[in-house]
Amino acid sequence: MFRKNKKGMQGVVNVISAVPVIAILAVVMTVVISFGGTILTKFSATQTANQADYNITSYSLAGLGTFGSFLPVIWLVIAIVVIVGLLFAILPSVGLGKQ
């Protein structure tokens, strides 16, 4: 029923080998945003209001908060991309799709 197709299996190997790199990059992005928010919060506690450094810190915290609120969506998109990549890599190896 299923044909062995080494070219299709190579695509599966390529997608699977990219998964750890994608996961590590996503985790690093999440950690950097978390630590960045913590560090900026510590800096803003020592600054006085209505000065340039306080304003920069406040806007940076707001930006990190906005970007951080999109992290679940970013993780979902990464998961969908990996699943679709695996499907496109597996389909030729089982005789479906482009040969």
C-alpha positions in Angstrom: 0.0 0.0 0.0 2.7 2.5 1.0 5.7 3.0 -1.2 9.1 3.7 0.2 10.3 7.0 -1.0 13.6 8.2 0.3 13.2 11.7 -1.1 9.9 12.2 0.8 11.5 10.8 4.0 14.3 13.3 3.6 11.8 16.0 3.8 10.4 14.6 7.1 14.0 14.4 8.5 14.5 18.1 7.5 11.3 19.2 9.2 12.0 17.2 12.3 15.5 18.4 12.6 14.3 22.0 12.4 11.7 21.6 15.3 14.3 21.8 18.1 15.8 25.0 16.6 12.4 26.6 16.3 11.4 25.6 19.9 14.7 26.9 21.3 14.2 30.2 19.5 10.7 30.6 20.8 11.7 29.8 24.3 14.6 32.3 24.1 12.3 34.9 22.8 9.8 34.3 25.7 12.6 34.4 28.3 14.1 37.6 26.9 10.7 39.3 27.0 10.1 38.2 30.5 13.5 39.2 31.8 13.3 42.5 29.9 10.0 43.3 31.6 11.4 42.5 35.0 14.6 44.6 34.4 12.6 47.6 33.1 10.2 47.4 36.1 13.2 47.6 38.5 14.6 50.6 36.6 11.3 52.4 36.5 11.0 52.1 40.3 14.2 54.2 40.7 13.3 56.9 38.3 11.3 60.1 38.7 8.2 60.8 36.6 8.2 63.1 33.6 11.9 62.7 32.7 13.2 61.2 29.5 14.5 58.0 31.0 11.3 57.4 32.9 9.3 57.9 29.7 11.5 55.6 27.7 11.2 52.9 30.4 7.4 53.3 30.5 7.0 53.1 26.8 9.3 50.1 26.6 7.3 48.3 29.3 4.1 49.0 27.4 5.7 47.7 24.2 6.9 44.5 25.9 3.6 44.0 27.5 1.8 44.3 24.2 4.3 42.0 22.5 4.1 39.6 25.4 0.3 39.4 25.1 0.8 37.9 21.6 3.1 35.1 22.7 0.3 32.5 22.8 -0.6 33.4 19.3 3.1 33.2 18.2 3.4 29.8 19.9 0.2 28.6 18.1 1.5 29.8 14.7 4.8 28.0 15.3 3.0 24.8 16.2 0.8 25.0 13.1 3.8 25.7 10.8 5.6 22.6 12.2 2.4 20.4 11.7 1.9 21.7 8.2 5.6 21.2 7.4 5.4 17.6 8.6 2.3 17.0 6.5 3.9 18.4 3.4 7.0 16.3 4.1 5.1 13.1 4.8 2.5 13.2 2.0 4.9 12.4 -0.9 6.4 9.5 1.0 3.0 7.7 1.3 2.2 8.3 -2.3 0.0 11.3 -1.9 0.8 14.7 -3.4 3.5 15.7 -5.8 6.0 13.0 -6.7 
